[in-house]
Amino acid sequence: MGINNPNRIPENYGLRIAAGLILFFLIMKLVGLAHLTELRLLNLVILTIGIYLALKKFKKIHHENLNYFRGLITGVATGGIASLIFGIFLFIYMKIDTGLMQAIVENEPMGRYLNPYIVAFIVVLEGFFSGLLVTFVILNWVSTDEVSAPVDRDI
């Protein structure tokens, strides 16, 4: 079943988004820009592209049908999985590279109250709600089935 299993789309695309977020973070770290928190807006671009592709795959597997609520669940789950994986990565990274955590403490307005646990939690929470917003916008932009249309229970 693998990648064409509609129940695995959030996992597959969530992992891809997380890989993109991690790669972007590591590139920014290598070029010395990881301390610029404003660059996390580009994470939203990565998240948006990933969720869009997940919903596109969902629609393709379902014979060009996209039930609004199933799409909403798929998109939010995709974003949630990606955010959770990225948050875990950042937590581990900040435990290893204490310099990054120290830079956050020194340069952020509420930095003195932060630690790797709180930062990772904030990243996961921010990512989850960004995924919810992105999914909502995408589903209202692309054509979906009528909300009252029955959901295919065999899939």
N, C-alpha and C positions, 0 to 999 in steps of 0.2 A: 504494500500500500504506500509507504514512504511519503514522498513529497506530494503526491496527488491525493492523499487522504485529507479530506476537508477538516477533520478534527485535529490535524497536525499543522495546519497552516500557521496558527499563532506561534507555535514552537519554532518552526522552520524560519519564518520571517523575523521573529523576535531574536533568534540567534544571529541572523544576518545583520539586523539593525545594531545589536550589541557589538558585533565585530566591527562594524563601521564606526560606531561611537568610540570604541577602544582604539582603533587605528587612528582616528582623527585626534584623540587625546594624546597618543604617543607621538604623532607627528608634531603637534603643537609643543609638546615637551621637548622634543629634539631641537626645534628651532627657537626655543626659549620663550614661547608665548603662552605656556600653560597657566601662568599666573593671571592672565587676562580673563576674568570671569565673563566679560561681555561676549567672548567667543562661543559661549555655550548656546547662543542663539543659533549658531550653525548646526548644533545638535538637533534643533527643531527641523531643519531642512532634511537631515539624515532620517529622522523619525518620520517625517511626512512622506518622503519617498518610499520608505520601507512599508508603511501602513498602506499607502496607495497600491503598491505592488501586491501586498497580501490580499487586499480586497479585489484587485484585478484577477488574481489567481483563484480566489473564492468564486468569483462570478464565472470564470472560464470553466471550472470544474462543475458548476451547477447549470451548465447549458445556457449561459448568458443571463441567468436569473440571479438577482441579488435582493434577498429579503432584507428590509431595512434593519430589523432587530438582530437577525443573525449576523449581518454586516457590522453592526454596532458592537456586538459581542466579540467578533473576530478582530476588529480593529483595536478595541480596548485591551483585549488579551494580548495581542501582538505587542502593543506599546508597553504593557505591564511587564511582560517577560523580558523585553529588551531593557527596560529601566531597571529591573531587579538585577539582571546580570551585570549591567554597567555599574550599578551601585555597589555590588559585591566586589567587582574589579577595583573600583576607586577606594573602597575600604581597605582592601589588601595592599593596594599601591601606597596609600597614605601611611599604613603601618610600616611599610618597608622604607619609603622615602619620606622621612620625617621633615625634611626641608620644605616639601610642598605644604604640609600641614602647618608648619611654622609660618610660611609666607601668607597663608590664608588667615591665620590668627593675627598677624601683624597688619595686614592690608585691608581686611574687611571690617565694616563698621561694627558688626556684632562678633567679630573674630575671636575675641577673648572668651566667648561663651561656647565656642565650637570645639569639637574633637572629631576624630574619624568616624565614630558611630553616628553622631548627629549629621555630619556632612553627607555621609552615605545615605542616611535616611531621607534627608532633604532632596538629594539627587533622585532617589527612587520615587518619592512623592511628587516632585516636580515633573519627572518623566511620565508618571502614570497619568497625571492630570493633563499634561500636554498631549499624551496619546488619546485621551478622551476628547479633548477639544479638536485635535486634528481629525480624528475619526468622524466626529459630528460634522465638521466642515466638509470633509470629502464626501460623506454620504448625502449631504444636501447639494453637492455639486454634481455628482455622477447620477445617472438614472438608476433608480431602484424600483423594485416591484411595489405594488400597492401594499400598504401596511396591513390591510385586512386579508391579503392573499395567504392561503394556508402554507405552512412550512412543510417541506418534504421530510417526513419522519424517517424515511429509509436511509437518509444520508447523515 
